[in-house]
Amino acid sequence: MLTQTSKKVLISGASIAGPTLAYWLAHYGFSVTIVERAPALRLGGQNIDVNGPAQLVARKMGIEDAIRAANTGELGLQFIGQKGQVAAAFPKENSFSGTQELEIIRGDLVSILYERTKQHVTYWFGDSITSLEQQPDLVNVTFASGKTDAFQLVIAADGVRSRTRQLVFGEEPRFEYLGLYTAYLTIPRLQTDNDWWRWYTAVDRRIVMLRPDKQGMMRASVAFIADEQAYEKLSGTEQKRVLKEKLAGAGWETERIVKALDEVSEVYFDKVGQVKAPRWFDGRVGMIGDAAYCPTPLTGKGTTLAMVGAYLLAGELASHPDHQAAFVAYEQRMRPYVEEVQKLPPGVPWLVYPKTALGVSVLNTLAGTFASQPIQRLVRLFSPDKSSHADQEDGIVLPDYR
């Protein structure tokens, strides 16, 4: 293994991909700084899965037990019918439930990664990159605070709307809109709540979900079909108004969510799509995670791509004396996996967003039939138990760079 103590690396973004990359780079001897626009860690967010190869990365980092301890306790997936009844139930052991062995709130994973890296990685909060000037042997960086510094490498890990990416790649990465807007918020838990992921489909192409967390609250999400430009660049107040309009008359727990909108300060509201970039690197600047290849929450693989990509990039940079050779080797390993993950089944998401009451009824009936014991016994004959392959590499090889 090469010694990299002289190489300074700047990472933009302190969510999941950034700190994971920082951990491995520091492990290999790089001097690593993370700059984060927010004044502190962003600890909000919804349920995410640390499964497949991401679980292997977590194990190699020594954080698997911490993630397991922060598990949400989710029991599985329930489809809720139009009268509030359980139309179908898939326990978490079922491969179709969507609930994984390591189910955790995004903010909890961010906190775990920060605790694991803060002794060996420098964090700059409340600042961001405003300009990058590449030289043959370094990158001169100017920050919003007025600070300047030079680094051998700069990596954007600051999400779908990465401003760092914009500085280098411009409009080159393509955002493919999938027809959906979604919103997330945290609401108080009631005695009537349970520990299932509850999925409610309403008419007019609307879906509402409630999921438990570890803090005694509920994570609510709302998704609906809309034109791409319909709700861009809205203020927080306007976003709440749109959500109230979309939830009007939807039934089930929607009135509760409408009331909560007046009380919560933070609501995530954005359109859903995939980031597809013809290249991930330019000179000494690159990008990983959602900034480079967001697969959308529809795949359930965003955390997997973030952690696996970070592990592989750090390993290739440590294994090659030349960063360009490392970038090439990384992309050869990672791009086929990204392209496979980003493939969506035909008709997604439209098939699960029916417009009419009849369409909703048909969808719930199909879910109930599929969840029935005779069908599930048949499925188990041809499908391995979820727990038997939860930590397999799942289509990509994770070399042991040591």
N, C-alpha and C positions, 0 to 999 in steps of 0.2 A: 504494500500500500504506500502510495506517495505521501510525503509530508506537505501539507498545504498551509502552513502557519503564516506564510507571507501573503496569502490571498484574502483580500477583503471583499465580502459579498454583501450587497444591500438587497433586502427583500421588502417589497411593498405589500402590506396586508397581514394582519395578525388574526386571521380566522382559523382555518384548518390546514390548508395547503402550505401557507407561509411558515407557521411554527413547526410543522412536520419536516419541511425542507431544512429549516434552521437547525433542528435537532441533529439531523444526519450530517449536515455540513460541519457543524461544530464537532461532532463525533469524529469526523475525518481530519480535523485540524484547521479548518477554515476560521477566519474571524468574521462573525456574522452580526449584522444589524438588521432589525425589523423596524420599519417606519409604518405607523398606523394613523390614519386621518382622525379617527375618533379619539376623544380625550382619555378613554380607558377601554378595556376589553369590551367588545360587543357581546353581551351574554344572553341576548334574546334568541328567538328562533323556535323552530318546531322539532319534531322527532326526526332523527337520522339513524341510519344503520351503519354499524362498523362490522361488516361481514366479509366473507370470502377473503381475498388477498389483503384487504384493509385490516382484517383481524390478525393476519400474520405479521403485518407491519407493526401493529399495536403491540403484539407479543414481543417482537424484536426490540421495541422501544421500552419495554418494561411497564406499559401502562394498561395492559389488558385487565388486570385485576381492578384498577381504579375505574375503568369504564364499566366493568361488570357491577361494581358497587353503586354506580350512579344510574343503573338500569331503571327505566321508567316503571317497570312492573306491569307493562301492558300484556294483557292476556291473549290477545288475538284480534281478529277483525269481525265486526258485526255489521251487516247491512240492515238499516232501519227502514221499515215500510212507511207508507203514507199515513197510517194511523198510529205511528210510534212503536209498532210492534217489531220484534226481531224477525226479519225475513230470512236471514241466513247467518250462520256463525262459523267462522274458521279459526279454531284455536291456534296459538302460535306455533305449535308443533307441526301444523299443516303447512306444506310447502306453498300453498296459495294464500296464506293469511297476510303476508306482507310484514308481519311482526317478526323481527329477527332476534337471535340469541342476545346480541349486544345492541339493544335499543336504548338510545340516549338522547337527551335534549341537546341541540346544537351548542348552546352556550355552556353546558357542562363539559362537553368535549373541548371547547376552546379553553376553558379554565384548566383542565387537566394538562393540555399541551403547554400552556403558559407555565404552570408549576414545574413541568418537566424540563423546560428550556431556560427559565429566567436566570439561572446561575451561570450559564455559559453563552448566552445570547444577549446582546444589547437591544433594548426596546425603546423606541422613541414614539411616544403617544402625542396626539394633537398636532401632527405635522404631516406633510405629504410632499411628493415630488412635483415640481413645477416645470423643470427642464432637465434634459439629458444631452450631454455633448460627448460623443464617442471619439476617443483617440485610439491609436494603434494598441496601446498597452493598458488603457484604463477608460473609465467613464466619469466625466465631471458631472456632478449632480447638484442642482439648486433646489432648495426646499421652500415651502410656503412661508416658513418662519424667517427666511433670509439666510439661513445657514448654507454653506457649501461644503462639499467633501468629494473625494475621489474614491472609486471602488474598481476592482478588477472585473466584477460582474454585477449586473442588476437584474433581478427577477421580479416580474409582476405577478402577484398572487392576490390581487385585490378585487376579485369577483367579476361577475358578468359585465358590469359597467366600468371596468377598469380604466381609470384615467391615465395610469402609467402606460398601458397598452396603446391608448390613443396617441400618446406622445411619439411613439416609435412606429407603430403599424398603421396609424390612421384608421381609415374605414375598411382596411383590407380584410380583417376577420369578419365573417358574415354571421349575422344573427338571424336564425330561421325561426320565425314566429309560428307557434303551434295552435293559434286560435283561442288561447285561454288567457284570462287574467286571474290572478289569485291574491288572496289576502290572508295574513296570519295575525292573530292576537292572542294574548293570554287573559283568561277570564277566571273569576272565582269558582271554586268547586262547590257543588251543592250536594246535599245528602242523596239526591236522586241519581247522581253520577256513579259510574262504575269504572273499572280499570280496563275496559275494552276500547279499542279503536272503533268508534261508531261512525258509519258512513251513511249519510242521508242524501238521496237523490230527489230533487224537486223538479217540477215541470219547468219549462222554459229554459232548459239547459243550465241548471244550477246544481251544485253539490256543496253540502255543508258537512264538516267533519269535526268531531271532538275526540281528543286523545289525552290520556293522563300524563302528568309529569311527576318528578320526584319531590317537588316543592309543595304539593298539596293544592295545585291549581289545575286548570284544564287548558290545553292548547287548542284553540278553535281555528279553523281555516274555512275559507269560502272561495269557490272557484266558479267561473262562468264563462261561456262562450261570448266573444265580442270581436269586433274589427280591431286590427292592430293599433290604429291611431286613435281609437275611441276615447281612451282615458290616459293619454300620455301627459306628463308634466303638470299634474294636478297638485295643488297644495294639500297638506294633511287634512284640512277641513273639507276640501272638495272630495278627497278620497273617501272619507267617512260618509259624506252625503251619498256618493255613488253606491257604497255598500248597503246603506239603509234602503235605497231604492231597489237594489237587486234582491234584498232579503224580504221585501214587502210581500206578504201573503204566501211565503214559501212553506210555512208550517214547521212542525217539530220544535226545535230549540231556537229557531231563528229570532223570535222576539227577544229572547234572553241575550243573544249576541248583539242585537240592535241597541238594547239598553246599555250593554257593556261598552259599546263604541263611544258613548258620551263620557265614560269614566276612565278609559285607558288613555295613556299619553303616547304610546308607541304602537303603530300599526304598520306592518309591512304590506305594501301593495305594489304589484308589478305584473307585467306581462310575462308569459311563460314561453321559452324558446330554447334553442340550442346555439352554442357558439361553435362555428366551424371556421378554422383558420388554415390557409394553405401552408403557412410556416409558423413556427413557434419561437424562432430565434432570429435576431438581426445583430450581427457583430457580437458584442459583449452583453447584449440585453435579450432577455427571454421572458416567457410567461408560462405559468402552469395553472392547474386547477380550473375553476370556472372561467377565469380570464382567457384561457386558451381553448378549453374544450368542455364547456358546460353541457351536460347531457340532459338537463331538466329533472325536476323531482319525479316526473312520470316514470323514469327508469329506476329510481331508488339507488342509483350508483354514483351520485355526486361526491359523497364522502370517500367512496372507494377510489374513484379516479384521482381525487385530491391527494390522498395518502400514498397510494401506489406510485403516482407520478412523482411525488416529492422524494420518495425512497429511491426510485430508479435514477432520477436526475442527480441526486447527491452522489450516489454510487458511481455513476459514469464520470462525473466531474472529478471524483477522487481517484478514478482508475486511469484517467488520461491526462498527460501533462499539458495537452492542448485543449482549450475549451471548445474549439470548433469540432474537433473529433469527438469530444464528449457529447456535444449537442446532437451530432449525427447518430451516434450509437444509441442515445436516449430515444430519439424519435423513431428509430428502427424498431426498438422494443415496444414503445408506447402507442404509436399511432394506430397500428392494426387493432389493438385492444380498444382504444377510444372509438374507432369507427364501428366496431362490433357493438359496444355498449350503446352508442347513439342510434342504432337501428330500432325503430318502433314498429310494433305490429300494425298491419293495415287497418285503417279506420280509427286509430288512436289519435286524439282523445274523443272524437265525435261519437263513437259507439256507446260510451258510458255517460253521455250527456243528452238524454232524450228530451224532446220538446213537449210531448204530450203526456197526459196521465196514463194513457194506454202504454206508451213506450216505457214509462217508469215502472208500471206494473209488470210488464214483460221482463224487464231487466231484473227486478227483485225476484220474480218467479224463477228465472233461470239461475240466479245465485242460490236460491233455496234448494232447487233441484240438485245443483252441483255440490252443495254442502251436505246433502242427505247421506245417510250411512251407506246405502247400497252403492252409490256412485263413489263415495270416498274409499270404500273397500276396494273397488275396482282400480281407482287411481293409485292407491298404495301398492298394488301389485306391480306397477310399472314405474313408480317414482321412489327414489331413495328418501329416507327420513331426512328432514332438513338438518337436524343436528349432526348427521353423519358426514356432512360435507360443508359445514358452516365456515371452516377455516381453510378450505382448499384454495389453490391459486386461481381456479376459475378462469382459465383461458389465457393466463399470462404467467410467465416464469419470473420469480423473484430471486435473482442470484444472491449468494452470500458474498458480498464484496470484501469481507475480511478473509 
